[in-house]
Amino acid sequence: MSNNHYQHKVRVYYEDTDAGGIVYYANYLKFFERARTEWLRSLGIKQSNFLEQSIGFVVTKVAMENKASAKLDDLLTITTHISRLKAASVIFSQQLVNQEGLTLCTAEIKVACVNLSMAKPCIIPERILGALKRVS
């Protein structure tokens, strides 16, 4: 996998599904969140360090297309890349594929950097921005 695309695998557990063994659509957002967080972690960025400084990241926009259903016990691969990087926000493009290679869901997710103590947008700290620039 190239530096500008990150892959994260997740197994579908019973808790992710409805009574029929189908993944509830909102859980795709959780899977996407985990993939973005693990990508940042792989770049040496721990979000907990920035929370201590009252800096956080919030999702401000989601465009998601569900194409097929994930099922209990599926092994899913989430591919993430940055489609747009600005001073105070990032747009991630994400794709969720099952073990047969079938694309189940795609999303464009905009995440903004926020000063939590002031509850206002702020510039992404240079340490994070620099790491994101290297992989975008």
LOPAKOL-624989 format. One record per residue (C-alpha): residue in three letters; x, y, z. Coordinates in steps of 0.02 Angstrom, whole numbers, padded with zeros to 5 digits, always signed. Each point is the difference from the previous one (the first is absolute). Last residue first. Layout:
ALAXYZ...
This chain:
SER-00078+00676+00036VAL+00121-00104+00104ARG+00135+00130+00035LYS-00129+00139+00016LEU-00089-00099+00136ALA+00160-00014+00103GLY+00034+00186-00018LEU-00179+00046+00048ILE+00010-00110+00155ARG+00161+00076+00068GLU-00052+00172-00063PRO-00158+00003+00107ILE-00158+00009-00109ILE-00058+00181-00002CYS-00153+00035+00106PRO-00188-00021-00004LYS-00093+00061+00155ALA-00067-00079+00160MET+00114+00115+00103SER+00063-00137+00117LEU-00013-00130-00139ASN+00108+00092-00126VAL-00063-00091-00153CYS+00080-00084-00151ALA-00128-00047-00131VAL-00035-00170-00077LYS-00088-00021-00166ILE-00049-00178-00045GLU-00020-00064-00176ALA-00073-00175+00006THR-00008-00165-00091CYS-00092-00158+00048LEU-00010-00184-00045THR+00137-00015-00131LEU+00013-00186-00042GLY+00177-00070+00012GLU-00056-00171+00062GLN+00065+00039+00175ASN-00112+00154+00011VAL+00042+00176-00056LEU-00026+00166+00091GLN+00059+00157-00090GLN+00053+00164+00076SER+00035+00173-00068PHE+00059+00119+00135ILE-00029+00187-00006VAL+00112+00095+00119SER-00028+00163+00092ALA+00084+00152+00080ALA+00144+00042-00118LYS-00071-00098-00146LEU+00028-00178-00060ARG-00108-00079-00134SER-00020-00179-00063ILE+00094-00080+00143HIS+00003-00189-00010THR-00084-00143+00090THR-00025-00182-00046ILE-00112-00100+00117THR+00018-00189-00014LEU-00140-00108+00067LEU+00007-00178+00064ASP-00178-00063+00003ASP-00050-00096+00157LEU-00180+00067+00003LYS-00046+00086-00161ALA+00045+00156-00098SER-00139+00065-00110ALA+00012+00071-00176LYS+00021+00170-00086ASN-00017+00122+00145GLU+00053+00175-00055MET+00061+00123+00130ALA+00022+00189-00007VAL+00047+00058+00175LYS+00031+00177+00060THR+00064+00086+00157VAL+00091-00142+00086VAL+00093+00068+00149PHE+00185+00004+00041GLY+00065+00057+00167ILE+00122+00122+00078SER-00017+00040+00186GLN+00187-00025+00031GLU-00032-00164+00093LEU-00115-00045-00144PHE+00152+00018-00113ASN+00097-00138+00087SER-00155-00111+00002GLN-00009+00011-00189LYS+00161-00098-00017ILE+00095+00045-00157GLY+00151-00109-00039LEU-00047-00026-00183SER-00065-00175+00041ARG-00110+00081+00135LEU-00073+00117-00132TRP-00040-00151-00108GLU-00075-00089+00150THR-00115+00148+00032ARG-00056+00010-00181ALA-00036-00187-00004ARG-00094+00006+00166GLU-00109+00142-00063PHE-00041-00095-00161PHE-00054-00152+00101LYS-00108+00110+00111LEU-00079+00080-00153TYR-00034-00173-00070ASN-00090-00035+00164ALA-00134+00124-00052TYR-00057-00121-00137TYR-00047-00142+00119VAL+00102-00151-00052ILE-00109-00148-00052GLY-00010-00157+00109GLY-00190-00008-00009ALA-00028+00058+00179ASP+00099+00158-00037THR+00189+00005-00010ASP+00151+00085+00076GLU-00021-00087+00170TYR+00014-00169-00088TYR+00174+00044-00059VAL+00059+00057-00172ARG+00189-00012-00011VAL+00100+00156-00035LYS+00151+00030-00112HIS+00086+00167-00025GLN+00082+00057-00160TYR+00087+00167-00025HIS+00026+00089-00164ASN+00125+00143-00021ASN+00150-00104+00053SER-00034-00133-00130MET-00069-00170+00045
